[in-house]
Amino acid sequence: MIERTTSGRAAAKTRGAKFGRKPALSPAQLKHIYRLADEGNTGMQDIASMFGIHRSTLFRLLAQRSSSTTTR
């Protein structure tokens, strides 16, 4: 049964199927969040509520951005 599932998933991937949850925020929204956070005029809670995300999600997004920019 596992072999059939694995082969089915592999076949679906070759056909272009996407797996997993869709991102909650678009790339344009992420850029806007980053810009607001960098400016420093808007509080983190306000930014989070503007985009309908939790404050911890906002901090995780900002941490991922800073870690990805330092490794590049």
C-alpha positions in Angstrom: 0.0 0.0 0.0 2.8 2.4 0.8 4.4 1.7 -2.6 1.2 2.6 -4.4 0.9 5.8 -2.4 4.5 6.8 -3.1 4.2 6.0 -6.8 0.9 7.9 -7.0 2.4 11.0 -5.3 5.4 10.8 -7.6 3.2 10.6 -10.7 1.1 13.5 -9.5 4.2 15.6 -8.9 5.4 15.0 -12.5 2.0 16.1 -13.7 2.6 19.4 -11.7 0.4 18.8 -8.7 1.2 20.9 -5.6 1.1 19.4 -2.1 0.7 21.1 1.2 -1.2 24.2 2.4 -1.3 27.3 0.3 0.5 30.4 1.6 -1.7 32.7 3.7 0.1 35.8 2.4 1.0 36.8 -1.2 4.5 37.9 -2.1 3.2 41.5 -2.4 1.7 41.3 1.1 5.0 40.0 2.5 6.9 43.0 0.9 4.4 45.3 2.4 4.8 43.7 5.9 8.6 43.9 5.6 8.4 47.6 4.6 6.1 48.5 7.5 8.3 46.6 9.9 11.5 48.3 8.6 10.0 51.8 8.8 9.2 51.3 12.5 6.3 53.6 12.6 3.7 50.9 12.9 3.5 48.5 15.9 3.8 44.8 15.4 0.3 44.1 16.7 -1.1 46.7 14.3 0.7 45.1 11.3 -0.5 41.6 12.3 -4.1 42.7 12.6 -3.9 44.6 9.3 -3.1 41.4 7.5 -5.2 39.1 9.7 -2.3 37.1 11.1 -1.2 36.4 14.6 1.6 38.4 16.1 3.8 35.3 16.5 3.3 34.5 12.8 4.6 38.0 12.0 7.6 37.5 14.2 8.3 34.1 12.5 8.1 35.7 9.0 10.5 38.5 10.0 12.9 35.9 11.6 12.8 33.8 8.4 13.5 36.8 6.3 16.5 37.9 8.4 17.9 34.3 8.4 17.5 33.9 4.7 19.2 37.3 3.9 22.2 36.5 6.1 22.8 33.1 4.4 22.7 34.5 0.9 
